[in-house]
Amino acid sequence: MWLKLFEFGKQLLNLKRQTEQNTSDIKDLQQEVKELKEMVRELAQTVQRDRENRSHEVEKLQLSLENALLKMERRFFLGSKNAQQQDEEV
């Protein structure tokens, strides 16, 4: 009977230790999840900023191309050095 009681106490202490370890592990995992969540949020913001920057760059390139085409059209239709001089002044 004392042996059974001793084994029961031993198991109880072992279960208590395991529960404390599990609780500690859960807290560590929760902290890691919070950190990962923050990293993912920052990554999403970075991706969004990159998309916006890319969009602005494309818009700038389109405007530059449009400007160059307009200058070429003006030179073509006017057919004079006067148009080139005007372009250089602008």
PDB file as gemmi writes it, atoms N, CA and C in Angstrom:
CRYST1    1.000    1.000    1.000  90.00  90.00  90.00 P 1                      
ATOM      1  N   MET A   1       0.818  -1.182   0.000  1.00  0.00           N  
ATOM      2  CA  MET A   1       0.000   0.000   0.000  1.00  0.00           C  
ATOM      3  C   MET A   1       0.871   1.259   0.000  1.00  0.00           C  
ATOM      4  N   TRP A   2       1.933   1.276   0.848  1.00  0.00           N  
ATOM      5  CA  TRP A   2       2.829   2.438   0.875  1.00  0.00           C  
ATOM      6  C   TRP A   2       3.553   2.596  -0.454  1.00  0.00           C  
ATOM      7  N   LEU A   3       3.821   1.465  -1.047  1.00  0.00           N  
ATOM      8  CA  LEU A   3       4.501   1.499  -2.343  1.00  0.00           C  
ATOM      9  C   LEU A   3       3.590   2.120  -3.397  1.00  0.00           C  
ATOM     10  N   LYS A   4       2.307   1.753  -3.368  1.00  0.00           N  
ATOM     11  CA  LYS A   4       1.346   2.316  -4.316  1.00  0.00           C  
ATOM     12  C   LYS A   4       1.191   3.825  -4.071  1.00  0.00           C  
ATOM     13  N   LEU A   5       1.137   4.214  -2.813  1.00  0.00           N  
ATOM     14  CA  LEU A   5       1.010   5.620  -2.464  1.00  0.00           C  
ATOM     15  C   LEU A   5       2.251   6.400  -2.910  1.00  0.00           C  
ATOM     16  N   PHE A   6       3.418   5.822  -2.733  1.00  0.00           N  
ATOM     17  CA  PHE A   6       4.669   6.444  -3.177  1.00  0.00           C  
ATOM     18  C   PHE A   6       4.677   6.598  -4.700  1.00  0.00           C  
ATOM     19  N   GLU A   7       4.280   5.551  -5.432  1.00  0.00           N  
ATOM     20  CA  GLU A   7       4.218   5.605  -6.899  1.00  0.00           C  
ATOM     21  C   GLU A   7       3.214   6.665  -7.357  1.00  0.00           C  
ATOM     22  N   PHE A   8       2.084   6.751  -6.665  1.00  0.00           N  
ATOM     23  CA  PHE A   8       1.077   7.753  -7.003  1.00  0.00           C  
ATOM     24  C   PHE A   8       1.644   9.161  -6.805  1.00  0.00           C  
ATOM     25  N   GLY A   9       2.311   9.388  -5.698  1.00  0.00           N  
ATOM     26  CA  GLY A   9       2.940  10.691  -5.432  1.00  0.00           C  
ATOM     27  C   GLY A   9       4.007  11.011  -6.467  1.00  0.00           C  
ATOM     28  N   LYS A  10       4.781   9.994  -6.830  1.00  0.00           N  
ATOM     29  CA  LYS A  10       5.816  10.161  -7.832  1.00  0.00           C  
ATOM     30  C   LYS A  10       5.198  10.557  -9.185  1.00  0.00           C  
ATOM     31  N   GLN A  11       4.126   9.863  -9.555  1.00  0.00           N  
ATOM     32  CA  GLN A  11       3.440  10.185 -10.814  1.00  0.00           C  
ATOM     33  C   GLN A  11       2.836  11.587 -10.761  1.00  0.00           C  
ATOM     34  N   LEU A  12       2.282  11.942  -9.621  1.00  0.00           N  
ATOM     35  CA  LEU A  12       1.686  13.263  -9.448  1.00  0.00           C  
ATOM     36  C   LEU A  12       2.736  14.365  -9.611  1.00  0.00           C  
ATOM     37  N   LEU A  13       3.883  14.182  -9.007  1.00  0.00           N  
ATOM     38  CA  LEU A  13       4.966  15.161  -9.146  1.00  0.00           C  
ATOM     39  C   LEU A  13       5.475  15.217 -10.586  1.00  0.00           C  
ATOM     40  N   ASN A  14       5.554  14.066 -11.226  1.00  0.00           N  
ATOM     41  CA  ASN A  14       5.992  14.014 -12.619  1.00  0.00           C  
ATOM     42  C   ASN A  14       4.993  14.746 -13.515  1.00  0.00           C  
ATOM     43  N   LEU A  15       3.694  14.527 -13.273  1.00  0.00           N  
ATOM     44  CA  LEU A  15       2.670  15.213 -14.049  1.00  0.00           C  
ATOM     45  C   LEU A  15       2.709  16.724 -13.808  1.00  0.00           C  
ATOM     46  N   LYS A  16       2.967  17.121 -12.577  1.00  0.00           N  
ATOM     47  CA  LYS A  16       3.079  18.543 -12.263  1.00  0.00           C  
ATOM     48  C   LYS A  16       4.252  19.159 -13.014  1.00  0.00           C  
ATOM     49  N   ARG A  17       5.380  18.492 -13.040  1.00  0.00           N  
ATOM     50  CA  ARG A  17       6.565  18.979 -13.749  1.00  0.00           C  
ATOM     51  C   ARG A  17       6.282  19.079 -15.247  1.00  0.00           C  
ATOM     52  N   GLN A  18       5.634  18.050 -15.802  1.00  0.00           N  
ATOM     53  CA  GLN A  18       5.305  18.063 -17.225  1.00  0.00           C  
ATOM     54  C   GLN A  18       4.327  19.198 -17.557  1.00  0.00           C  
ATOM     55  N   THR A  19       3.367  19.425 -16.684  1.00  0.00           N  
ATOM     56  CA  THR A  19       2.401  20.502 -16.894  1.00  0.00           C  
ATOM     57  C   THR A  19       3.097  21.856 -16.878  1.00  0.00           C  
ATOM     58  N   GLU A  20       4.010  22.054 -15.944  1.00  0.00           N  
ATOM     59  CA  GLU A  20       4.752  23.311 -15.887  1.00  0.00           C  
ATOM     60  C   GLU A  20       5.602  23.502 -17.140  1.00  0.00           C  
ATOM     61  N   GLN A  21       6.233  22.407 -17.585  1.00  0.00           N  
ATOM     62  CA  GLN A  21       7.052  22.475 -18.804  1.00  0.00           C  
ATOM     63  C   GLN A  21       6.177  22.793 -20.020  1.00  0.00           C  
ATOM     64  N   ASN A  22       5.018  22.143 -20.096  1.00  0.00           N  
ATOM     65  CA  ASN A  22       4.099  22.403 -21.209  1.00  0.00           C  
ATOM     66  C   ASN A  22       3.611  23.851 -21.199  1.00  0.00           C  
ATOM     67  N   THR A  23       3.311  24.358 -20.012  1.00  0.00           N  
ATOM     68  CA  THR A  23       2.875  25.745 -19.883  1.00  0.00           C  
ATOM     69  C   THR A  23       3.970  26.691 -20.361  1.00  0.00           C  
ATOM     70  N   SER A  24       5.190  26.412 -19.967  1.00  0.00           N  
ATOM     71  CA  SER A  24       6.322  27.226 -20.400  1.00  0.00           C  
ATOM     72  C   SER A  24       6.509  27.143 -21.915  1.00  0.00           C  
ATOM     73  N   ASP A  25       6.412  25.946 -22.462  1.00  0.00           N  
ATOM     74  CA  ASP A  25       6.545  25.757 -23.909  1.00  0.00           C  
ATOM     75  C   ASP A  25       5.440  26.501 -24.669  1.00  0.00           C  
ATOM     76  N   ILE A  26       4.233  26.468 -24.136  1.00  0.00           N  
ATOM     77  CA  ILE A  26       3.107  27.160 -24.776  1.00  0.00           C  
ATOM     78  C   ILE A  26       3.366  28.665 -24.798  1.00  0.00           C  
ATOM     79  N   LYS A  27       3.865  29.218 -23.690  1.00  0.00           N  
ATOM     80  CA  LYS A  27       4.164  30.650 -23.650  1.00  0.00           C  
ATOM     81  C   LYS A  27       5.243  31.005 -24.664  1.00  0.00           C  
ATOM     82  N   ASP A  28       6.269  30.155 -24.763  1.00  0.00           N  
ATOM     83  CA  ASP A  28       7.329  30.389 -25.748  1.00  0.00           C  
ATOM     84  C   ASP A  28       6.768  30.354 -27.167  1.00  0.00           C  
ATOM     85  N   LEU A  29       5.922  29.394 -27.446  1.00  0.00           N  
ATOM     86  CA  LEU A  29       5.321  29.282 -28.775  1.00  0.00           C  
ATOM     87  C   LEU A  29       4.412  30.468 -29.083  1.00  0.00           C  
ATOM     88  N   GLN A  30       3.671  30.930 -28.081  1.00  0.00           N  
ATOM     89  CA  GLN A  30       2.822  32.103 -28.282  1.00  0.00           C  
ATOM     90  C   GLN A  30       3.667  33.327 -28.622  1.00  0.00           C  
ATOM     91  N   GLN A  31       4.805  33.469 -27.958  1.00  0.00           N  
ATOM     92  CA  GLN A  31       5.696  34.594 -28.250  1.00  0.00           C  
ATOM     93  C   GLN A  31       6.244  34.481 -29.672  1.00  0.00           C  
ATOM     94  N   GLU A  32       6.617  33.284 -30.070  1.00  0.00           N  
ATOM     95  CA  GLU A  32       7.115  33.082 -31.433  1.00  0.00           C  
ATOM     96  C   GLU A  32       6.036  33.402 -32.467  1.00  0.00           C  
ATOM     97  N   VAL A  33       4.808  33.018 -32.176  1.00  0.00           N  
ATOM     98  CA  VAL A  33       3.700  33.313 -33.095  1.00  0.00           C  
ATOM     99  C   VAL A  33       3.510  34.830 -33.203  1.00  0.00           C  
ATOM    100  N   LYS A  34       3.590  35.539 -32.085  1.00  0.00           N  
ATOM    101  CA  LYS A  34       3.467  36.999 -32.111  1.00  0.00           C  
ATOM    102  C   LYS A  34       4.570  37.617 -32.965  1.00  0.00           C  
ATOM    103  N   GLU A  35       5.804  37.121 -32.796  1.00  0.00           N  
ATOM    104  CA  GLU A  35       6.927  37.642 -33.575  1.00  0.00           C  
ATOM    105  C   GLU A  35       6.745  37.347 -35.065  1.00  0.00           C  
ATOM    106  N   LEU A  36       6.310  36.145 -35.391  1.00  0.00           N  
ATOM    107  CA  LEU A  36       6.069  35.791 -36.786  1.00  0.00           C  
ATOM    108  C   LEU A  36       4.954  36.641 -37.388  1.00  0.00           C  
ATOM    109  N   LYS A  37       3.928  36.871 -36.604  1.00  0.00           N  
ATOM    110  CA  LYS A  37       2.812  37.703 -37.054  1.00  0.00           C  
ATOM    111  C   LYS A  37       3.296  39.110 -37.385  1.00  0.00           C  
ATOM    112  N   GLU A  38       4.148  39.664 -36.536  1.00  0.00           N  
ATOM    113  CA  GLU A  38       4.707  40.994 -36.765  1.00  0.00           C  
ATOM    114  C   GLU A  38       5.594  40.997 -38.019  1.00  0.00           C  
ATOM    115  N   MET A  39       6.384  39.956 -38.180  1.00  0.00           N  
ATOM    116  CA  MET A  39       7.241  39.865 -39.371  1.00  0.00           C  
ATOM    117  C   MET A  39       6.407  39.794 -40.646  1.00  0.00           C  
ATOM    118  N   VAL A  40       5.351  39.029 -40.618  1.00  0.00           N  
ATOM    119  CA  VAL A  40       4.474  38.909 -41.788  1.00  0.00           C  
ATOM    120  C   VAL A  40       3.810  40.247 -42.082  1.00  0.00           C  
ATOM    121  N   ARG A  41       3.390  40.967 -41.057  1.00  0.00           N  
ATOM    122  CA  ARG A  41       2.775  42.283 -41.231  1.00  0.00           C  
ATOM    123  C   ARG A  41       3.768  43.251 -41.876  1.00  0.00           C  
ATOM    124  N   GLU A  42       5.004  43.249 -41.377  1.00  0.00           N  
ATOM    125  CA  GLU A  42       6.030  44.122 -41.944  1.00  0.00           C  
ATOM    126  C   GLU A  42       6.340  43.738 -43.389  1.00  0.00           C  
ATOM    127  N   LEU A  43       6.393  42.448 -43.660  1.00  0.00           N  
ATOM    128  CA  LEU A  43       6.638  41.978 -45.022  1.00  0.00           C  
ATOM    129  C   LEU A  43       5.517  42.408 -45.955  1.00  0.00           C  
ATOM    130  N   ALA A  44       4.289  42.311 -45.493  1.00  0.00           N  
ATOM    131  CA  ALA A  44       3.141  42.730 -46.311  1.00  0.00           C  
ATOM    132  C   ALA A  44       3.218  44.224 -46.605  1.00  0.00           C  
ATOM    133  N   GLN A  45       3.615  45.019 -45.622  1.00  0.00           N  
ATOM    134  CA  GLN A  45       3.762  46.457 -45.842  1.00  0.00           C  
ATOM    135  C   GLN A  45       4.870  46.745 -46.850  1.00  0.00           C  
ATOM    136  N   THR A  46       5.963  46.011 -46.750  1.00  0.00           N  
ATOM    137  CA  THR A  46       7.069  46.189 -47.686  1.00  0.00           C  
ATOM    138  C   THR A  46       6.640  45.840 -49.105  1.00  0.00           C  
ATOM    139  N   VAL A  47       5.918  44.753 -49.248  1.00  0.00           N  
ATOM    140  CA  VAL A  47       5.427  44.347 -50.568  1.00  0.00           C  
ATOM    141  C   VAL A  47       4.486  45.414 -51.122  1.00  0.00           C  
ATOM    142  N   GLN A  48       3.619  45.956 -50.283  1.00  0.00           N  
ATOM    143  CA  GLN A  48       2.691  46.993 -50.724  1.00  0.00           C  
ATOM    144  C   GLN A  48       3.442  48.251 -51.177  1.00  0.00           C  
ATOM    145  N   ARG A  49       4.447  48.658 -50.393  1.00  0.00           N  
ATOM    146  CA  ARG A  49       5.250  49.824 -50.781  1.00  0.00           C  
ATOM    147  C   ARG A  49       5.973  49.573 -52.104  1.00  0.00           C  
ATOM    148  N   ASP A  50       6.511  48.362 -52.273  1.00  0.00           N  
ATOM    149  CA  ASP A  50       7.192  48.027 -53.529  1.00  0.00           C  
ATOM    150  C   ASP A  50       6.230  48.095 -54.707  1.00  0.00           C  
ATOM    151  N   ARG A  51       5.017  47.611 -54.524  1.00  0.00           N  
ATOM    152  CA  ARG A  51       4.017  47.682 -55.591  1.00  0.00           C  
ATOM    153  C   ARG A  51       3.711  49.137 -55.948  1.00  0.00           C  
ATOM    154  N   GLU A  52       3.532  49.957 -54.924  1.00  0.00           N  
ATOM    155  CA  GLU A  52       3.236  51.368 -55.164  1.00  0.00           C  
ATOM    156  C   GLU A  52       4.401  52.053 -55.882  1.00  0.00           C  
ATOM    157  N   ASN A  53       5.625  51.765 -55.423  1.00  0.00           N  
ATOM    158  CA  ASN A  53       6.800  52.356 -56.064  1.00  0.00           C  
ATOM    159  C   ASN A  53       6.911  51.921 -57.521  1.00  0.00           C  
ATOM    160  N   ARG A  54       6.675  50.642 -57.762  1.00  0.00           N  
ATOM    161  CA  ARG A  54       6.719  50.123 -59.129  1.00  0.00           C  
ATOM    162  C   ARG A  54       5.664  50.808 -59.992  1.00  0.00           C  
ATOM    163  N   SER A  55       4.499  50.995 -59.435  1.00  0.00           N  
ATOM    164  CA  SER A  55       3.419  51.649 -60.165  1.00  0.00           C  
ATOM    165  C   SER A  55       3.804  53.081 -60.526  1.00  0.00           C  
ATOM    166  N   HIS A  56       4.423  53.798 -59.583  1.00  0.00           N  
ATOM    167  CA  HIS A  56       4.852  55.169 -59.851  1.00  0.00           C  
ATOM    168  C   HIS A  56       5.948  55.207 -60.921  1.00  0.00           C  
ATOM    169  N   GLU A  57       6.866  54.248 -60.856  1.00  0.00           N  
ATOM    170  CA  GLU A  57       7.936  54.193 -61.847  1.00  0.00           C  
ATOM    171  C   GLU A  57       7.380  53.922 -63.245  1.00  0.00           C  
ATOM    172  N   VAL A  58       6.421  53.021 -63.331  1.00  0.00           N  
ATOM    173  CA  VAL A  58       5.795  52.730 -64.623  1.00  0.00           C  
ATOM    174  C   VAL A  58       5.096  53.979 -65.152  1.00  0.00           C  
ATOM    175  N   GLU A  59       4.410  54.682 -64.272  1.00  0.00           N  
ATOM    176  CA  GLU A  59       3.719  55.907 -64.680  1.00  0.00           C  
ATOM    177  C   GLU A  59       4.724  56.949 -65.192  1.00  0.00           C  
ATOM    178  N   LYS A  60       5.857  57.101 -64.478  1.00  0.00           N  
ATOM    179  CA  LYS A  60       6.888  58.035 -64.922  1.00  0.00           C  
ATOM    180  C   LYS A  60       7.429  57.642 -66.294  1.00  0.00           C  
ATOM    181  N   LEU A  61       7.688  56.355 -66.487  1.00  0.00           N  
ATOM    182  CA  LEU A  61       8.204  55.888 -67.776  1.00  0.00           C  
ATOM    183  C   LEU A  61       7.191  56.132 -68.889  1.00  0.00           C  
ATOM    184  N   GLN A  62       5.928  55.905 -68.601  1.00  0.00           N  
ATOM    185  CA  GLN A  62       4.893  56.155 -69.606  1.00  0.00           C  
ATOM    186  C   GLN A  62       4.833  57.637 -69.975  1.00  0.00           C  
ATOM    187  N   LEU A  63       4.917  58.508 -68.985  1.00  0.00           N  
ATOM    188  CA  LEU A  63       4.896  59.942 -69.253  1.00  0.00           C  
ATOM    189  C   LEU A  63       6.126  60.383 -70.041  1.00  0.00           C  
ATOM    190  N   SER A  64       7.284  59.822 -69.709  1.00  0.00           N  
ATOM    191  CA  SER A  64       8.500  60.147 -70.451  1.00  0.00           C  
ATOM    192  C   SER A  64       8.389  59.699 -71.900  1.00  0.00           C  
ATOM    193  N   LEU A  65       7.863  58.501 -72.100  1.00  0.00           N  
ATOM    194  CA  LEU A  65       7.678  57.984 -73.453  1.00  0.00           C  
ATOM    195  C   LEU A  65       6.688  58.847 -74.225  1.00  0.00           C  
ATOM    196  N   GLU A  66       5.601  59.212 -73.593  1.00  0.00           N  
ATOM    197  CA  GLU A  66       4.603  60.055 -74.235  1.00  0.00           C  
ATOM    198  C   GLU A  66       5.210  61.408 -74.610  1.00  0.00           C  
ATOM    199  N   ASN A  67       5.995  61.972 -73.700  1.00  0.00           N  
ATOM    200  CA  ASN A  67       6.655  63.242 -73.958  1.00  0.00           C  
ATOM    201  C   ASN A  67       7.608  63.124 -75.154  1.00  0.00           C  
ATOM    202  N   ALA A  68       8.408  62.064 -75.194  1.00  0.00           N  
ATOM    203  CA  ALA A  68       9.335  61.862 -76.307  1.00  0.00           C  
ATOM    204  C   ALA A  68       8.582  61.691 -77.618  1.00  0.00           C  
ATOM    205  N   LEU A  69       7.497  60.953 -77.591  1.00  0.00           N  
ATOM    206  CA  LEU A  69       6.707  60.766 -78.815  1.00  0.00           C  
ATOM    207  C   LEU A  69       6.104  62.078 -79.290  1.00  0.00           C  
ATOM    208  N   LEU A  70       5.618  62.885 -78.367  1.00  0.00           N  
ATOM    209  CA  LEU A  70       5.058  64.179 -78.748  1.00  0.00           C  
ATOM    210  C   LEU A  70       6.120  65.081 -79.373  1.00  0.00           C  
ATOM    211  N   LYS A  71       7.327  65.053 -78.808  1.00  0.00           N  
ATOM    212  CA  LYS A  71       8.411  65.850 -79.377  1.00  0.00           C  
ATOM    213  C   LYS A  71       8.742  65.374 -80.793  1.00  0.00           C  
ATOM    214  N   MET A  72       8.788  64.067 -80.981  1.00  0.00           N  
ATOM    215  CA  MET A  72       9.090  63.525 -82.315  1.00  0.00           C  
ATOM    216  C   MET A  72       7.986  63.881 -83.312  1.00  0.00           C  
ATOM    217  N   GLU A  73       6.753  63.813 -82.889  1.00  0.00           N  
ATOM    218  CA  GLU A  73       5.647  64.166 -83.772  1.00  0.00           C  
ATOM    219  C   GLU A  73       5.732  65.636 -84.186  1.00  0.00           C  
ATOM    220  N   ARG A  74       6.049  66.479 -83.231  1.00  0.00           N  
ATOM    221  CA  ARG A  74       6.146  67.900 -83.530  1.00  0.00           C  
ATOM    222  C   ARG A  74       7.268  68.143 -84.538  1.00  0.00           C  
ATOM    223  N   ARG A  75       8.417  67.485 -84.349  1.00  0.00           N  
ATOM    224  CA  ARG A  75       9.524  67.624 -85.298  1.00  0.00           C  
ATOM    225  C   ARG A  75       9.125  67.111 -86.670  1.00  0.00           C  
ATOM    226  N   PHE A  76       8.425  65.991 -86.681  1.00  0.00           N  
ATOM    227  CA  PHE A  76       8.024  65.383 -87.954  1.00  0.00           C  
ATOM    228  C   PHE A  76       7.063  66.301 -88.704  1.00  0.00           C  
ATOM    229  N   PHE A  77       6.064  66.826 -88.010  1.00  0.00           N  
ATOM    230  CA  PHE A  77       5.059  67.646 -88.675  1.00  0.00           C  
ATOM    231  C   PHE A  77       5.594  69.034 -89.036  1.00  0.00           C  
ATOM    232  N   LEU A  78       6.423  69.593 -88.200  1.00  0.00           N  
ATOM    233  CA  LEU A  78       6.961  70.917 -88.501  1.00  0.00           C  
ATOM    234  C   LEU A  78       8.124  70.825 -89.481  1.00  0.00           C  
ATOM    235  N   GLY A  79       8.906  69.780 -89.328  1.00  0.00           N  
ATOM    236  CA  GLY A  79      10.008  69.534 -90.247  1.00  0.00           C  
ATOM    237  C   GLY A  79      11.048  70.631 -90.270  1.00  0.00           C  
ATOM    238  N   SER A  80      11.269  71.264 -89.161  1.00  0.00           N  
ATOM    239  CA  SER A  80      12.269  72.327 -89.153  1.00  0.00           C  
ATOM    240  C   SER A  80      13.124  72.244 -87.903  1.00  0.00           C  
ATOM    241  N   LYS A  81      14.236  72.967 -87.979  1.00  0.00           N  
ATOM    242  CA  LYS A  81      15.105  73.027 -86.813  1.00  0.00           C  
ATOM    243  C   LYS A  81      14.492  73.894 -85.721  1.00  0.00           C  
ATOM    244  N   ASN A  82      13.520  74.670 -86.087  1.00  0.00           N  
ATOM    245  CA  ASN A  82      12.836  75.521 -85.122  1.00  0.00           C  
ATOM    246  C   ASN A  82      12.196  74.671 -84.023  1.00  0.00           C  
ATOM    247  N   ALA A  83      11.619  73.549 -84.408  1.00  0.00           N  
ATOM    248  CA  ALA A  83      10.998  72.652 -83.425  1.00  0.00           C  
ATOM    249  C   ALA A  83      12.038  72.052 -82.498  1.00  0.00           C  
ATOM    250  N   GLN A  84      13.201  71.723 -83.062  1.00  0.00           N  
ATOM    251  CA  GLN A  84      14.259  71.161 -82.226  1.00  0.00           C  
ATOM    252  C   GLN A  84      14.753  72.195 -81.223  1.00  0.00           C  
ATOM    253  N   GLN A  85      14.857  73.421 -81.672  1.00  0.00           N  
ATOM    254  CA  GLN A  85      15.281  74.482 -80.773  1.00  0.00           C  
ATOM    255  C   GLN A  85      14.267  74.679 -79.654  1.00  0.00           C  
ATOM    256  N   GLN A  86      12.994  74.597 -79.992  1.00  0.00           N  
ATOM    257  CA  GLN A  86      11.952  74.729 -78.980  1.00  0.00           C  
ATOM    258  C   GLN A  86      12.024  73.583 -77.972  1.00  0.00           C  
ATOM    259  N   ASP A  87      12.306  72.376 -78.458  1.00  0.00           N  
ATOM    260  CA  ASP A  87      12.425  71.227 -77.551  1.00  0.00           C  
ATOM    261  C   ASP A  87      13.589  71.410 -76.588  1.00  0.00           C  
ATOM    262  N   GLU A  88      14.680  71.929 -77.109  1.00  0.00           N  
ATOM    263  CA  GLU A  88      15.860  72.111 -76.268  1.00  0.00           C  
ATOM    264  C   GLU A  88      15.612  73.171 -75.202  1.00  0.00           C  
ATOM    265  N   GLU A  89      14.789  74.151 -75.546  1.00  0.00           N  
ATOM    266  CA  GLU A  89      14.483  75.199 -74.565  1.00  0.00           C  
ATOM    267  C   GLU A  89      13.593  74.670 -73.449  1.00  0.00           C  
ATOM    268  N   VAL A  90      12.738  73.698 -73.762  1.00  0.00           N  
ATOM    269  CA  VAL A  90      11.810  73.149 -72.783  1.00  0.00           C  
ATOM    270  C   VAL A  90      12.546  72.205 -71.938  1.00  0.00           C  
TER     271      VAL A  90                                                      
END                                                                             
